[in-house]
Amino acid sequence: LDRVAEGDLDVAIPVYDGSDVGLLQNGFNNMVAGLRERERIRDLFGRHVGADVAAEALDDDADVLGGETHTVAVLFVDIVASTRLAAENRPEVVVDVLNRFFDVVVSTVDAHHGWINKFQGDAALAVFGAPVTLDDPPGCALAAARALAERLRREVTDCRAGIGVSYGTVVAGNIGAEARFEYTVI
């Protein structure tokens, strides 16, 4: 119990008794397995929507449509001539380029306090200032754009990228339908 309380979920106790003690031992193992699964899902959810959005959804039970007004900066980046890239290369090559491209995009946006709202084909949309408020969203987005341009030129030489930044008031929240929605900015 102490190890689990400290966050160690790689524990199991032997079930050696057929009485209530054995039921308790088995119940403990099932509980720890459930906690491991919960942490795996939390990690996976965070990778899909971003750690801050996942934390907000889990903390606030964000299950309603709509949102709140925020002042944010938005950065959009996409590969120039991606249709030609796809037409002239094997799919495995295109996937490799996209993964290297997005690796730079994600790490750069994260380093500048933004989060990736969505990937769309060869593009990404990053938000600075929601759901976590920032003191200087446009400064963070512009710094990310400059760093991104430099890193992409240096690290992903087999494609060129276009980068745009915008700043203003948005509604940030859950958009979609009751059965399936996403956290985004409008």
RODO-2510 file (C-alpha; in nm, 4 decimals, decimal comma):
residues 186
     n   res          X          Y          Z
     1     l     0,0000     0,0000     0,0000
     2     d     0,2845     0,2392     0,0819
     3     r     0,4459     0,1811    -0,2583
     4     v     0,1158     0,2486    -0,4377
     5     a     0,0616     0,5618    -0,2276
     6     e     0,4053     0,6827    -0,3463
     7     g     0,3053     0,6272    -0,7103
     8     d     0,4655     0,2882    -0,7747
     9     l     0,2032     0,0992    -0,9747
    10     d     0,4329    -0,1908    -1,0652
    11     v     0,3355    -0,3896    -0,7576
    12     a     0,1394    -0,7072    -0,7041
    13     i     0,0975    -0,9264    -0,4042
    14     p     0,0753    -1,3047    -0,4151
    15     v    -0,2707    -1,4518    -0,3666
    16     y    -0,2136    -1,7471    -0,1359
    17     d    -0,5356    -1,7755     0,0596
    18     g    -0,8832    -1,8967    -0,0384
    19     s    -1,0579    -1,7061     0,2387
    20     d    -1,1517    -1,3408     0,2745
    21     v    -0,7795    -1,2640     0,2954
    22     g    -0,7337    -1,4098    -0,0540
    23     l    -1,0251    -1,2000    -0,1813
    24     l    -0,8559    -0,8936    -0,0304
    25     q    -0,5232    -0,9858    -0,1936
    26     n    -0,6916    -1,0347    -0,5315
    27     g    -0,8880    -0,7113    -0,4872
    28     f    -0,5665    -0,5205    -0,4183
    29     n    -0,4084    -0,6568    -0,7372
    30     n    -0,7193    -0,5652    -0,9384
    31     m    -0,7181    -0,2144    -0,7891
    32     v    -0,3534    -0,1592    -0,8846
    33     a    -0,4204    -0,2945    -1,2352
    34     g    -0,7064    -0,0442    -1,2649
    35     l    -0,4791     0,2407    -1,1502
    36     r    -0,2172     0,1375    -1,4095
    37     e    -0,4844     0,1395    -1,6805
    38     r    -0,6098     0,4806    -1,5654
    39     e    -0,2582     0,6253    -1,5870
    40     r    -0,2085     0,4733    -1,9321
    41     i    -0,5349     0,6282    -2,0527
    42     r    -0,4454     0,9653    -1,8942
    43     d    -0,1095     0,9585    -2,0760
    44     l    -0,2701     0,8583    -2,4059
    45     f    -0,5438     1,1229    -2,3689
    46     g    -0,2793     1,3867    -2,2980
    47     r    -0,0862     1,2863    -2,6089
    48     h    -0,4003     1,3220    -2,8212
    49     v    -0,5295     1,6556    -2,6944
    50     g    -0,2327     1,8038    -2,5080
    51     a    -0,1499     1,7742    -2,1408
    52     d    -0,3135     2,1043    -2,0389
    53     v    -0,6397     2,0315    -2,2219
    54     a    -0,6465     1,6794    -2,0801
    55     a    -0,5870     1,8088    -1,7267
    56     e    -0,8638     2,0667    -1,7641
    57     a    -1,1053     1,8065    -1,9001
    58     l    -1,0253     1,5658    -1,6181
    59     d    -1,0350     1,8321    -1,3449
    60     d    -1,3432     2,0219    -1,4586
    61     d    -1,5486     1,7381    -1,6039
    62     a    -1,5549     1,9379    -1,9275
    63     d    -1,8366     1,7496    -2,0948
    64     v    -2,0536     2,0341    -2,2189
    65     l    -2,0478     2,2113    -2,5522
    66     g    -1,9453     2,5767    -2,5742
    67     g    -1,6644     2,7654    -2,4154
    68     e    -1,5173     3,0821    -2,2713
    69     t    -1,3761     3,3952    -2,4314
    70     h    -0,9953     3,4158    -2,4288
    71     t    -0,7378     3,6389    -2,5933
    72     v    -0,4928     3,4070    -2,7640
    73     a    -0,2333     3,3819    -3,0352
    74     v    -0,2646     3,1084    -3,2930
    75     l     0,0220     2,9683    -3,4984
    76     f    -0,0431     2,7714    -3,8155
    77     v     0,2332     2,5788    -3,9919
    78     d     0,2133     2,3600    -4,2996
    79     i     0,4413     2,2011    -4,5553
    80     v     0,4718     2,3885    -4,8846
    81     a     0,4058     2,1684    -5,1916
    82     s     0,3017     1,8677    -4,9836
    83     t     0,1012     1,7246    -5,2751
    84     r     0,4213     1,7049    -5,4802
    85     l     0,6041     1,5534    -5,1818
    86     a     0,3374     1,2817    -5,1602
    87     a     0,3240     1,2242    -5,5373
    88     e     0,7003     1,1916    -5,5802
    89     n     0,7813     0,9711    -5,2801
    90     r     0,6816     0,6368    -5,1345
    91     p     0,4309     0,6626    -4,8474
    92     e     0,6972     0,5500    -4,5995
    93     v     0,9174     0,8435    -4,7014
    94     v     0,6282     1,0890    -4,6661
    95     v     0,5435     0,9523    -4,3209
    96     d     0,9083     0,9873    -4,2179
    97     v     0,9167     1,3513    -4,3334
    98     l     0,5855     1,4263    -4,1595
    99     n     0,6990     1,2665    -3,8334
   100     r     1,0271     1,4601    -3,8323
   101     f     0,8392     1,7805    -3,9246
   102     f     0,5806     1,7342    -3,6481
   103     d     0,8479     1,6390    -3,3947
   104     v     1,0100     1,9794    -3,4474
   105     v     0,6711     2,1555    -3,4446
   106     v     0,5526     1,9923    -3,1214
   107     s     0,8757     2,0394    -2,9294
   108     t     0,9102     2,4028    -3,0405
   109     v     0,5494     2,4904    -2,9557
   110     d     0,5823     2,3178    -2,6169
   111     a     0,9043     2,5070    -2,5425
   112     h     0,7194     2,8358    -2,6021
   113     h     0,4183     2,7523    -2,3795
   114     g     0,1733     2,6668    -2,6552
   115     w    -0,0120     2,3478    -2,7337
   116     i    -0,0981     2,1729    -3,0559
   117     n    -0,4723     2,1958    -3,1045
   118     k    -0,4779     1,9769    -3,4132
   119     f    -0,2836     1,8117    -3,6896
   120     q    -0,4430     1,8184    -4,0314
   121     g    -0,2574     1,6327    -4,3026
   122     d     0,0693     1,8229    -4,3380
   123     a    -0,0300     2,1097    -4,1060
   124     a    -0,0607     2,1909    -3,7380
   125     l    -0,2568     2,4532    -3,5463
   126     a    -0,1028     2,5698    -3,2177
   127     v    -0,2699     2,7863    -2,9527
   128     f    -0,0982     3,0173    -2,7041
   129     g    -0,3132     3,1461    -2,4169
   130     a    -0,5908     2,8885    -2,3721
   131     p    -0,6777     2,6823    -2,1824
   132     v    -0,3788     2,8016    -1,9784
   133     t    -0,3609     3,1822    -1,9637
   134     l    -0,0278     3,3366    -2,0650
   135     d     0,1054     3,6835    -1,9864
   136     d     0,2191     3,7372    -2,3472
   137     p     0,0487     3,5023    -2,5964
   138     p     0,1582     3,6950    -2,9083
   139     g     0,5183     3,7136    -2,7856
   140     c     0,5220     3,3394    -2,7183
   141     a     0,3693     3,2615    -3,0591
   142     l     0,6075     3,4913    -3,2462
   143     a     0,9091     3,3485    -3,0633
   144     a     0,7849     2,9985    -3,1461
   145     a     0,7383     3,0957    -3,5128
   146     r     1,0945     3,2317    -3,5370
   147     a     1,2416     2,9266    -3,3632
   148     l     1,0278     2,6953    -3,5744
   149     a     1,1419     2,8554    -3,9005
   150     e     1,5050     2,8183    -3,7968
   151     r     1,4736     2,4605    -3,6727
   152     l     1,2739     2,3383    -3,9730
   153     r     1,5306     2,4882    -4,2147
   154     r     1,8102     2,3177    -4,0241
   155     e     1,6516     1,9855    -3,9173
   156     v     1,3936     1,8960    -4,1838
   157     t     1,5735     1,9841    -4,5050
   158     d     1,3542     1,7765    -4,7379
   159     c     1,0593     2,0173    -4,7183
   160     r     0,9755     2,3848    -4,6747
   161     a     0,7098     2,5205    -4,4416
   162     g     0,4801     2,8200    -4,4303
   163     i     0,4144     2,9711    -4,0870
   164     g     0,1438     3,2194    -3,9931
   165     v     0,0551     3,3824    -3,6607
   166     s    -0,2647     3,5587    -3,5602
   167     y    -0,3740     3,7239    -3,2348
   168     g    -0,7185     3,8099    -3,1033
   169     t    -1,0266     3,7102    -2,9112
   170     v    -1,1613     3,3567    -2,9473
   171     v    -1,4083     3,1266    -2,7840
   172     a    -1,2123     2,8305    -2,6468
   173     g    -1,4076     2,5226    -2,5542
   174     n    -1,5748     2,2067    -2,6688
   175     i    -1,7076     2,2162    -3,0248
   176     g    -1,8918     1,9307    -3,1935
   177     a    -2,1800     1,7116    -3,0788
   178     e    -2,2740     1,5565    -2,7464
   179     a    -2,1422     1,2180    -2,8644
   180     r    -1,8096     1,3496    -3,0038
   181     f    -1,6442     1,6856    -2,9538
   182     e    -1,3029     1,8446    -2,9336
   183     y    -1,1530     2,1302    -2,7413
   184     t    -1,0600     2,4023    -2,9904
   185     v    -1,0677     2,7753    -3,0527
   186     i    -1,3073     2,9641    -3,2776
***
